[in-house]
Amino acid sequence: MSARSLAAALLALVACLALSASALAAAPPHINHLFVIVLENENAEESFGANPPAPYLGADLPKAGAFMPNYYGIGHASLDNYIAMISGQPPNLVTQADCTIFSEMAPGIVGADGIALGQGCVFPKPVQTVANQLEGAGHSWRGYMEDMANGAAAGEATTCRHPAIGTADKTLAARPNDQYATRHDPFVYFHSIIDTPACQSNVVDLSKLPGDLSSLAKTPEYSFITPDLCADGHDATCADGVSPGGFAGVDAFLRQWVPAIQASPAYQDQGAILVTFDESESGADSCCGEVNGPNTPNNGGGNSVGSGGGRIGAVMLSPCIKPGTVTNIAYNHYSMLRWVEDNFGVPHLANAATAGLTPFGADVLSRADCQKKTKLRARPRKAVSGHKTAFKFSFTTELDACVKGAVVSFAGHRTRTNAHGKAQIKATLHGKGHKVATVKSPICDSAKASVRIVQP
């Protein structure tokens, strides 16, 4: 082989390798509306085994979406995992014990890595959550907590419900008329949320979700959904004496709410539902480079020695996922948070910023063609200068939810499309050349169409 041929072959190989690396690093499709559903305390090998005790969760959902068998909790018991999912903060001795006393974190000094140092469960105001980030970036969010309002005592708040600082948490065990668990509602453990009006308006009872799902405009871009102590599988026997508990309760909850979310305009607009658990029933296995500390010598807590919360598995549903997708890449709650932050374009918090941590990628969101392709057509395509003309516009997209209410701008006039993406503008064009019409939708890409102006 000549030197020139060898050089050409090497260049071709480099180009091929670069293309392969580019494909591997390709960003996953953007998710416009995310719904996170968190269940309780099960090992992946049982939840998603050959004969799963909750067949809708363990068999039907993986077939319909993407299954992540190597998804891990980050500690034990419950609260430290919920805290991590929205803030990236690691466990401390109090969050590992589920915060029986609603205590301030002290000293709560935030290090350069964003991690608050100390013990306690109510984090100081400088500690941010993904909810703060989303709100600051102009995105909407809500936490939906089952039984938060239904179980509230007379005079007790029915939104942003939590114990007073320094008092005992009375929701550690379910009661017949109150199966809400404060420790499964991570938003109320941050002064950056509970000291603001957003807590009262955004941390609400699950009964608010159907109304919010009724229209695209009402549905938050980020929704965090917590079943009560019966429906999340925590209690094998439910305190109300009627509802199914354990895996039966999990399946009943998911069979009710997953289809309801999937039927919503928000889900159909490149939405996604992530279903996972807080921690495993046994073991403290970890992944993704997680290490113990700095606020506890053992992330596994009393469960067992280890730096994580065990393998729990996760499944995601989305129009942007090929049904039956399986990925063997290891993920944990910090990985999930990092992906959420990447998806909405906000910085990484605390342990979600760990160097080398892998967020969800195209291995999960496996439909590379899941994009909001739009097109605007104008008729007539040609108009006589100085003559008033009725221009008809047609806005089309792969997502039906996009077309209604989009703003069409043309020749100094503006109007909105109807439910079928149609609009009309009467205008008189002058001169010669082309006049461009634009259409903008709150949820889809903009599009343009051109009209040629001819002389009479």
N, C-alpha and C positions, 0 to 999 in steps of 0.2 A: 504494500500500500504506500502511495506517495505521501510526502509530508502534508501536501495540501488536502488529500483525501482524509488523512488521519485527523487533521484539524477540523475538517468539516464534520466528521463523525463525532468528534468530541463535543463540538458545538451543538450538534443535534441531540446528543445525550444530555447535556446540560439543560437544554431547552425542555426536553422531555421531563427531566427531574423537577425542573422549576414548575412546569405545568402540573405535575402530580402533587407537589407541595402546595401549590395554589388551590388545587381542588380539595385537598385535605383540610386546608385552612379556611375554606369558603364559609362565609357567615351563614347561619341558618336563617330561614325566613322570619320576618318580623311578626310577632304576635301582638294584635291590637287590644285584645281583652283576655286577661288571664284569670282563671278561677283555681285557687289552691284549696283542696279539701284534705284535712289532716285527721287521721284515725289514730287508734291507740294500741301500743304495746304488743306487737306480734312479730314473729320471726318470718323472714321471707320464705324460708323453706316450707312453712305451713300455709301462709297466706296464698302463695303462688305455686304450691306443689302440684303433683299429678292429679290428686283428687281434692281440690281446694274446698274448705268448709264453707266459704262464701263464694259460690260459683260465678256470680255476676262480677265480683271483684277479681277473683283469681283466674277465671277462664275467659269470660265474655269480653271484659275490657281490654286485656292484652291482645286479643284477636282483632279488636277494633282500632287499636292505637299502637303506641310504642311502649314496650316493656323494658324496664331498667332493673334487672335482677340484682345488680351490684350497687344498689343505692343504700347508704348507711346513715344511721343517726349519729349525732356527735357527742352524746353523753347519756347519763342517767341521773335523775328520773325524767319526768315530763318537761318541767318548765324550762330547763336549760336548752332543750331542743327547740321549743317554740320561740324562745328569745333569739336563738341563733338564726332561725329562718327569716326573721325580719330585720335583724341588726348586725349579724355576724359576730356578736359578743360570745365569748367562750363561757363554759360553766364556772360557777363559783360554789362554795359550800352551801350557800343558802338556796340558790336556784336549783342545785342538785337535790335538795330536801323539799322542793316544791313550795318554798316560801310560806310556811305555816303562819308566820307573823309578817304582815305587809310592811317590810322594813326598808328604810333608805339604804342605798349602797354607800359604804364608807371605806376609805376616804373618797373613792370615786374619781380619782385623778386619771385623766385620759392621757395615755402615752402617745408617742409619735405615730405608732401603728394603729391608732384609733381604738385600742382596747382599754376599757375602764378597769382600773386596779382596785381590788378591795372585796368586801363581802356585803351581801344584801341583795335585794331583788328589785327595788325601784331605782332605776338608773337616773343619774343627774341629767339636767337639761342639755348639756353639751353633747350627750350621746344621742346620735341620730338613728333613725330607722329608715327602711325603704319607703315607708309612708311619708315621712318628712321630705325625703328626696323627691318622690313623685309629685307631691304637692308643690314643692319649690320649683319644679320644672314644668308646672302647668298640667300635670296628669291627675286623673281622678283615682280615688281608692276608697275602699270600705272593708270593714271587718264584720262578718255576719256570724253571730253567736247564738246557737240554739238554746232556748229557755232563758236567755238573759232577761227578757221582759216578763215572760210568763211566770217565772219563779220569784220575781222581786217582791219583797215585803212591802206593806203599806208605807208610803212615804219614801221608799227607796228608789234610787234612780233606775230607769229602765233602759238607758243607754249609757255607755262608758261606765258600766257597773263594776265596782271594785271596793275592797275594804278601805277604811280610813287608814292613813299612815300610822303605823305603830300598833294596829289592832289585829286580832286573829282573823284568819280567813275561814269563814263559815261554810264555804262551798267545797271543802276537801272531800266530803262524802255526799252522795246524792240523797235528796229527800223526795217523797212522793210528788210534791208539787214544785220541786226545784232541782233540776238535774244539770244546771249550769255550773261550770267549773272555771273559776277565775284563772287558774294556772294554765288553762288551755286557750286563754285570750291574751296573746302576747302584747297587744297594744297598750294595755293598761299598766304596764310596768316601766313606762318611760315618761319622765316629766316633760319631755319634748312633745308628748301627745296629750297627757292628761291635764296639763296646765293650759291647754288651748281649746277654743271652741270646737275645733275639728273632732275632738274625742266624742262630744255629745252628738254631733251630726253624722259621724262616720263609723263609730263602733256601736253597732246596733243589733237588734234581735234578728234572727234568721227569717222571721215572718216578713221582713221588709224586702227580701230578695225577689219574690215573684213580681212585685210592682216595679222594681228596678229592671228586671229582665224584659218588661213589656215593650221597651223601646231602646233603640241604640243610644239616644241622648241621655237616658237615665242610668244606663249600665256603667259602672266604674270600669276603668281600664285594668285595675288590679283589685281582685276580690279574694279575701282570705276567709274560708268557711270552716267553722268548728261545730261538729255535731255535739249534742249533749252527752253526758256520761253513759247513757244507755245506747244511743245510736252510733257512737264512735267505737263501740266494742270494748270499752273499758270495764263495764260491769257485766258479768255473765248473767246476773239476774237483776232486772230493772227495778228501781225503787218504787215506780208507780204500780208495780204488780201486774201490768197489762202488756207493755211493749216488749218486743223480743230483744234480748241482749246478746252479747258476744258477737260472733261472726254473723248470726242471723240478723242482729240489729244493724250491723254494717251493711249487709246486702239490702235490707229494707230501705235504709237511708239512701244508698247510692241509686237504687232502682227508682226512687222518687225524684231525686234531684239531678242526677246526670242527664236524663232525657229532657228535663225541664230547661236546663242550661243549653243543651244542644239545640233545642227548638228556638232559642232566642236569636234575634238579629245580631246581637253582639258576638255570640259564638260563631255564627255563620260568616261574620266579618273577620276572618283569620283569627278566631278565638282559640283558646286551649284550656283544657281541664287537667290539672295535675292532681293525682290521688296518691298519697303516701301515708306513712305512719310517723309518729314522733320518735319512737325508740323500739328496740327489739324486746321480746319477753325475756330473753336470756342472752348472756354474752355481751362483751364490750368491744367487739372487733371494730376496726376503723379503716379508713382509706384515705387516699388523697393527701398524704403527708401530715395528717393531723397528729399533734403532739399534746401531751398533758400540760395543763397550766394555762396562764400563770397564776390563776386564783384557786387552784385545787391541785393536789398531788396526783389525783386519779380521776380522769373524766368519767370513768365507768361507775364512780360512786360506790354505793353499797351493793350494786348488782354483781360486779366482778371486776377484777383488775384489768384495765385496758384503757386505751386512749380514745375510745369512741362509744357509740350507742348501739352497736350491733348492726347486722345486715337486715334491712327491712323491706327493700324492694320499692318500686314506684311504677306507676303507669301514667302515661299522658295520652289524651285524646285531642285531636285537632284536625280541621280540614287540611292542615299543612303536614300531616303525617300519613304515610302509606300504612294501611291496616296490616297488622302482623309484624310490624317493625320490632326487632330485638337488638339491643346494644349491650355489649359486655364491658363497656367502659365503666369504671368505678366513679360514683358520684356520692356526695353527701349534702347536708342542708346548706353548707357554705357554698358548694358548687351551684346549687339551685338559686341562692340569692345572687351570686355573681352573674348567672345567666339573666335573671330578672333585671338586674341593673344594666347589663349590656343591652338587653332588649329595649329598655326605655331610655337609654343614653344618659345614665347618671353614674357617678363614681362608685367605686367599690368600698364597702364599709368593713372595718376591722378584719376578721379572718376571711372574709370574702375577697380580700385583697392579697391573700397569701400568694407569693410567687410560685408560678407553676400550677396553680389550681385550675382545673379544667371545667368550664361551664358547659351546659348542654350545647350540642352542636348539630350538624346535619345528620349525625347518627341517630338522633332522636327526632328532630323535625326534618323528616326524610323526603319531603316533597320540595325539590329545588324549584319547581315551576309554580310554587304557591306565591304568586305575586298579584298585585292589584292592577291588572292591565285595563286601561281605559281608552276610549275612542270617542271623539266628537265629530259628528257629521253636520254639515250645513246645506240647506237647500233653499233657494237655488245657489249653485256654486258661482254664478256670474250675475252681476247686477248692473243696470244702466245708471250712469252718473246723473244725479239730479232727480231721479225718480224714486218715489216712496215705494218700498218693497216689504212684503211680509216674509221674513226669514224664519224658517223652521229648523230647529236644532234637535238632534237625537244623540243622547249620551248613553253609551253602552259600556258594560264592564262584565267581568266574570262573576262579580259579587252583586247580587240583586239589591242588597241593602244599600249600595252606594248611590243608586241612580236618583232616588227621590230627594228633592230639596237642594240639589246642587245649584250653585250660582253661575248663571251664564252671563258673561259681559261681552257687549258688542256695540261698537259705534256710539259709545257714550250712554248706552242703555244697560240695565241689569234686570234679570228675572230669574225665577227658580224653576227647576224641572218638576214635572209631575211624577206620579208613582211609576210611570213607565219610562222616565228619563226624557220626556218630550218637553220642549219649550218653544215659544214664539216671540220674536221681537220685530216690530215694525220700525224701519229706519230708512233715512235718505242718505245715500252715500255720494260723495263728491270726489272729483279729480279722477285719477287713474292709478292703476297698480293693484295692490291687494289690501284688504282689511281683515284683521285676524280676530276671531272670536275665541274666548277662553271659557272653560268650565272648571270650577273648583268645588270639591266635595270635602266635608270634614273628615271623611274616613278613607277616601281613595285618592289616587294620584290625579293631578290636573291633566287636562287635555286641551288641544287647540284645533281649530279648523279655519281655513282660509277662504275668503270670497274675493273673486276678481272683479274689479270695477272697469267697465268699458264705456267708451264715449257713445253718445246717441248717434 
